[in-house]
Amino acid sequence: MMLGLGPQEWAAVGLSVQVSVVATLASLPLAIWVAHLLARREFVGKGVLNALVLLPLVLPPVVTGYLLLLTFGTQGVIGGFLDNIGIVLAFRWTGAALAAAIMAFPLMVRAIRLGFEASDPKLEQAATTLGASPWRVFRTITLPAALPSVIAGAVLGFAKAMGEFGATITFVAAIPGQTQTIPSAIYAFLQVPGGESQAGRLVLVSLVIALGAVAVSEWVARRVARRRA
């Protein structure tokens, strides 16, 4: 067995990476839009939107998972509709990706928002004065200036998704080979005698993946900084 991992452990690692990548990529565009909205716009209900964005950070993860089950379960308001068209999220890996995305979303928005707030709005105003459309200003000035923060937010989101446990296990359970991610697999191994070695190997894999993600993000951020310079 490569690296000493058994089939169940490899399945948990593969599923965790798949869930984390899908959760990060799916939520990143929305996180960028919400972060820009909160950083650059003043509107009625801004405080409410900010509170809703941060809500998953302060709610117990199990509560978030239960709310997802009520909403996206087959008997839920949205889940019932999706079930009628053949889409099921509860107790599926796609549901795990949804739970991970929701839990990671506040961290992504917060990191990206800081990047937008740190950039100089006068450059955007000058481009607008010269006739650039809002989309062109955002694409050529605002987003490149905040790109290191976007990368940092994506890495934070990926790391949070990799480590998500409470909301995920409540919404999709921990079915080996289907919905069992690294955290739920570690928990399951620790519940049986002799499972400590398997749990320890998964802990090491988690550390390697997390450190690798951070290293890649730092490399990309430095390249972006050099290109901007």
JOCORVEN-V492308 format. One record per run of one state. SS is the DSSP state (H for helix, E for strand, L for the rest). FROM is the first residue (numbers start at 1). TO is the last residue. If there is no record, write none. Layout:
# JOCORVEN-V492308
{{SS	FROM	TO} {SS	FROM	TO}}
This chain:
# JOCORVEN-V492308
{{L	1	1} {H	2	4} {L	5	6} {H	7	40} {L	41	45} {H	46	58} {L	59	60} {H	61	72} {L	73	76} {H	77	84} {L	85	92} {H	93	118} {L	119	120} {H	121	129} {L	130	133} {H	134	145} {L	146	146} {H	147	163} {L	164	165} {H	166	172} {L	173	181} {H	182	190} {L	191	195} {H	196	228} {L	229	229}}
